[in-house]
Amino acid sequence: MTDQAPAVPAELLTLRNSIDNIDAALIHMLSERFKCTQRVGKLKAELNLPSADPKREVEQVQRLRALAETANLDPDFAEKFLAFVIKEVIRHHDQFKTG
């Protein structure tokens, strides 16, 4: 019996490298998105607007579900992901009003 792990196939290494690159791009895109939404939150606080915009949220859900379907991504997953992001954005917006 040997203690060595089996060799990882080159294709698996290539795929993992691509996944790592995609993950890095996602993090950078989310960072840019939150920079924009933080500016929105500051503007809303200055203008005394509510943190949440339910009408826009419904429009965004519909738009992203359609995009997900076109991209062969589960629309339910896309909606859950957007809901998570929106919840975080609203939390940030609320902080601008209290901070």
N, C-alpha and C positions, 0 to 999 in steps of 0.2 A: 504494500500500500504506500502511496506517495502523498506528501503534504502539499504538492504543487497544485494550484488551481488550473483548470483547463484553460488553454489559450483562447482568447477572445477573438472571434472571426473578424477579419478586416471590415466586412460590411457592417457589422454591429458597431465597431469603433467609429466608422464614418457616420452612421446614423446618429449615434450618441453625440458626436461633434456637431452635427447639424442641429440637433435638439438643443444643445448648450448655446449655440449661436442664436437660435430663435428665442430661447428664454431670455438671453441678454437683451435682445431687441425689444421684447415685450416689456421688460423692466424699464428700459429707456423711454419707450412710448408712454407707459403709464406715468412716468415721472413728468414728461412734457404735458400730458393731459392734466395732471394734478396742478401743475404750475398755472395752467389756464383757468382751471376751476377755482383755484385760490384767488386769482384776480377777479373772477366773477363774484366770489364770496365777499371780497372787499367792496366791490361796487354795490352789491345788494345791501350790505351793511350801511354804506354811505347814503344810499337812496331809501333806506328803511323798507326794503322789499323782503318778502318771506324767503327763508332759506330753500324751501322746497317749491317746485313748480310742477304740480301734478299733471297739468296738460302737456307740458314738454316731455315729462317722463313717459306718458302714454305714447306720445309720438315717437320717442326714441326706442321704446320697446318694440313697437310695430316696425320701425325702420331696421333695427338690428335683427329682429326675427327674420325679416325678408332677406337681409344680407346673409344671414346664417344659412338659410335654405339654399340660396344661390351658391354658397361656398361649400355645400354639403356638410355643414356643421349642425349638430342638433340644436334647433331653435330654443328648446327648453333650457339647454345649457347656456346658450348665449343670453337668454333672459335672466337666468340666475346670476350669471357673471355681472351683467349690467346692474342688477339690483344691488349686488354687493358694492360695486363701484359708486352707485348713486348714494347708498347709505353712508359711505365714507365721505363723499363730497358734502352731503348735508351736514354731517358732523363737523366738518371743517367750517362750513358757512356759519353754523351756530356759534362756533368759537369766535368768529370775527364779531358777532353781535354782542357777545358777553365779555370778550377780551378787550 
